[in-house]
Amino acid sequence: PMRDLGNDSWVGEFTPTSVSRHVFRLESWIEETGL
């Protein structure tokens, strides 16, 4: 899960279960209804 650090900054992490190649994908969008 991602954590809000404030000021539009976020951080997240994951722990791989094995030593191999992994893919990490991040998706974001603007919530225009909150403007």
mmCIF file of the C-alpha atoms, coordinates in Angstrom:
data_MODEL
# 
_entry.id   MODEL 
# 
loop_
_atom_site.group_PDB 
_atom_site.id 
_atom_site.type_symbol 
_atom_site.label_atom_id 
_atom_site.label_alt_id 
_atom_site.label_comp_id 
_atom_site.label_asym_id 
_atom_site.label_entity_id 
_atom_site.label_seq_id 
_atom_site.pdbx_PDB_ins_code 
_atom_site.Cartn_x 
_atom_site.Cartn_y 
_atom_site.Cartn_z 
_atom_site.occupancy 
_atom_site.B_iso_or_equiv 
_atom_site.pdbx_formal_charge 
_atom_site.auth_seq_id 
_atom_site.auth_comp_id 
_atom_site.auth_asym_id 
_atom_site.auth_atom_id 
_atom_site.pdbx_PDB_model_num 
ATOM 1  C CA . PRO A 1 1  ? 0.000   0.000   0.000   1.00 0.00 ? 1  PRO A CA 1 
ATOM 2  C CA . MET A 1 2  ? 0.982   3.627   -0.534  1.00 0.00 ? 2  MET A CA 1 
ATOM 3  C CA . ARG A 1 3  ? 1.315   6.159   2.309   1.00 0.00 ? 3  ARG A CA 1 
ATOM 4  C CA . ASP A 1 4  ? 0.627   9.864   1.957   1.00 0.00 ? 4  ASP A CA 1 
ATOM 5  C CA . LEU A 1 5  ? 3.649   11.932  3.043   1.00 0.00 ? 5  LEU A CA 1 
ATOM 6  C CA . GLY A 1 6  ? 1.814   15.213  2.520   1.00 0.00 ? 6  GLY A CA 1 
ATOM 7  C CA . ASN A 1 7  ? 2.255   17.903  -0.134  1.00 0.00 ? 7  ASN A CA 1 
ATOM 8  C CA . ASP A 1 8  ? 1.349   15.449  -2.938  1.00 0.00 ? 8  ASP A CA 1 
ATOM 9  C CA . SER A 1 9  ? 4.207   13.058  -2.035  1.00 0.00 ? 9  SER A CA 1 
ATOM 10 C CA . TRP A 1 10 ? 3.614   9.337   -1.556  1.00 0.00 ? 10 TRP A CA 1 
ATOM 11 C CA . VAL A 1 11 ? 5.761   6.333   -0.630  1.00 0.00 ? 11 VAL A CA 1 
ATOM 12 C CA . GLY A 1 12 ? 5.211   2.603   -0.988  1.00 0.00 ? 12 GLY A CA 1 
ATOM 13 C CA . GLU A 1 13 ? 7.206   -0.601  -0.713  1.00 0.00 ? 13 GLU A CA 1 
ATOM 14 C CA . PHE A 1 14 ? 6.964   -4.304  -1.341  1.00 0.00 ? 14 PHE A CA 1 
ATOM 15 C CA . THR A 1 15 ? 9.021   -7.326  -0.284  1.00 0.00 ? 15 THR A CA 1 
ATOM 16 C CA . PRO A 1 16 ? 9.863   -9.821  -3.044  1.00 0.00 ? 16 PRO A CA 1 
ATOM 17 C CA . THR A 1 17 ? 9.340   -13.470 -2.131  1.00 0.00 ? 17 THR A CA 1 
ATOM 18 C CA . SER A 1 18 ? 12.224  -14.695 -4.296  1.00 0.00 ? 18 SER A CA 1 
ATOM 19 C CA . VAL A 1 19 ? 15.402  -13.487 -5.978  1.00 0.00 ? 19 VAL A CA 1 
ATOM 20 C CA . SER A 1 20 ? 14.321  -12.917 -9.577  1.00 0.00 ? 20 SER A CA 1 
ATOM 21 C CA . ARG A 1 21 ? 13.079  -10.232 -11.942 1.00 0.00 ? 21 ARG A CA 1 
ATOM 22 C CA . HIS A 1 22 ? 10.011  -8.343  -10.705 1.00 0.00 ? 22 HIS A CA 1 
ATOM 23 C CA . VAL A 1 23 ? 7.687   -5.770  -12.272 1.00 0.00 ? 23 VAL A CA 1 
ATOM 24 C CA . PHE A 1 24 ? 6.372   -2.823  -10.260 1.00 0.00 ? 24 PHE A CA 1 
ATOM 25 C CA . ARG A 1 25 ? 3.614   -0.724  -11.811 1.00 0.00 ? 25 ARG A CA 1 
ATOM 26 C CA . LEU A 1 26 ? 2.303   2.565   -10.492 1.00 0.00 ? 26 LEU A CA 1 
ATOM 27 C CA . GLU A 1 27 ? -0.951  4.072   -11.732 1.00 0.00 ? 27 GLU A CA 1 
ATOM 28 C CA . SER A 1 28 ? -2.198  7.546   -10.837 1.00 0.00 ? 28 SER A CA 1 
ATOM 29 C CA . TRP A 1 29 ? -4.940  9.929   -11.871 1.00 0.00 ? 29 TRP A CA 1 
ATOM 30 C CA . ILE A 1 30 ? -6.355  13.350  -10.988 1.00 0.00 ? 30 ILE A CA 1 
ATOM 31 C CA . GLU A 1 31 ? -9.557  13.480  -8.951  1.00 0.00 ? 31 GLU A CA 1 
ATOM 32 C CA . GLU A 1 32 ? -11.188 16.493  -10.572 1.00 0.00 ? 32 GLU A CA 1 
ATOM 33 C CA . THR A 1 33 ? -14.259 16.392  -8.297  1.00 0.00 ? 33 THR A CA 1 
ATOM 34 C CA . GLY A 1 34 ? -12.057 17.371  -5.321  1.00 0.00 ? 34 GLY A CA 1 
ATOM 35 C CA . LEU A 1 35 ? -10.858 20.611  -6.907  1.00 0.00 ? 35 LEU A CA 1 
# 
